[in-house]
């Protein structure tokens, strides 16, 4: 999946659970961020194509790193409410008014809230691996294995069911997003149907 599709998947996972109603929009935003983060290893392309070829889908795309990074981001955001602060900063930077109420501080500060934050961060991060395992290759490109067990094993995993960058998946996610905007009271149901539609599309 592409970066935007990973973000959609992370957000939809949280919306499908209904947890946003209790813990606030920040939880969905956290999931979207954590679902994208494993692609940090793609930044190695700045150094060289050779390093990129060795690092991408390896350094950030394994269970150990995904779990640790998810825990780190979840803990940092819970403790410092980073997502809310950044959102307000963007509003101020672009001088956007009238939306302050929509970007109020995080709801809830408790042991349960902390656990939920960490769990969602980790699950969203791991969703990236699940998506990439079934999404690989494209026209003229070979399948790209994931070294999920690094550093304990160098074994590669890939079960390519559809091509990377397949526009069909993007269209499903975007359609789901617009449906949620139109029927806000049905957000949880639409998120579930969106995820189901993506899975069905990939399988077919």
Residue, then its C-alpha position, 0 to 999 in steps of 0.5 A: x500500500x502507498x503511504x496515504x492508504x496506510x494512513x486511511x487503514x490506521x484511521x479506519x481501524x480506530x473508527x471501526x471500533x467506536x473508540x473515538x466516541x470515548x477517547x476523542x479524535x486524537x486516537x484516530x489521528x494517532x493511528x493514522x500516524x503510527x500506520x505510516x511510521x514504519x516507512x521511515x526506513x524509506x528515508x534512506x533513499x536520501x543517502x543512496x539507492x544502495x542503502x535504500x535497497x537494503x534498508x526499506x522494508x527491513x529496518x522499519x518493517x519488522x515486529x520488534x521495531x514496529x512494536x517499540x516505535x508504536x509504544x514510543x509514539x503512543x507514550x509520547x503523545x499520551x504524555x504531551x498531547x502532541x497531536x492536539x498541540x500540532x493541530x492547534x499550531x497548524x490552525x494558528x499558522x494558517x490563521x484558521x478560526x472557528x475550529x478551536x472547539x473541534x481541536x480541544x484537548x484529549x478526553x480522559x487521563x487514566x490508566x485505561x486511557x494510557x493502555x488504549x493509547x499504547x495498544x492502538x499505536x502498536x496495532x496501527x503500526x503492525x497494520x502496516x506490516x499486514x498490508x505490505x505483506x499482501x501488497x507488493x510488486x508493480x509493473x516492471x518491479x519484483x515482489x519485495x519481501x519483508x524481514x519481519x523477524x529481524x534481528x532474530x531471523x533474516x527470513x523474508x515474507x511476502x504473499x502478494x495478492x495485489x500490486x503496490x499502488x493499486x488505485x482500486x484500494x485508494x478509491x475504496x478508502x476515499x469513497x469511505x471517507x466521503x461517505x463518513x463526511x456525509x453520514x457522520x452518525x454512521x461513521x463506525x459502520x462505514x469504517x467497518x464496511x470500508x475495511x471489509x471492502x478493501x480486504x474483499x478487493x485484495x482477495x478478489 
